[in-house]
């Protein structure tokens, strides 16, 4: 029985520092409150080759306030 030679290992990925941060939120319409009390922003991926938008985040000043009790439906 002959041993087959092992295939060469792939080159390791180059090391890089990657940051995930958010953009400044902007005002938006909240359909539950029927007012401009919502906010929306972008989730940004900052890498060596540039900036990418990888998602969004949203919320509402009224609906998401824990002091206001249960969220509005």
Phi, psi and omega in degrees: 000124180264142175276131177280143178292143178288142175291152180295147178289144178293154179295141179292152177294142176293143179284144181210154174259126182238135179241142172244126182217177180242154175277172176292130181293151178234154183293148179210165180278131175261116181292335179285316181276340185058048180203168176275062179253357180273162174224152180217146178209170181258146171264121187251141174253115180258112181235175182296331183266004175140193182246135178232144173271118184251358179172185178225160173231148181220162176190176179222135180297329183267306185295326184264009181281116182293339179284345182275356181093213182290147177296151179287148180261000000 
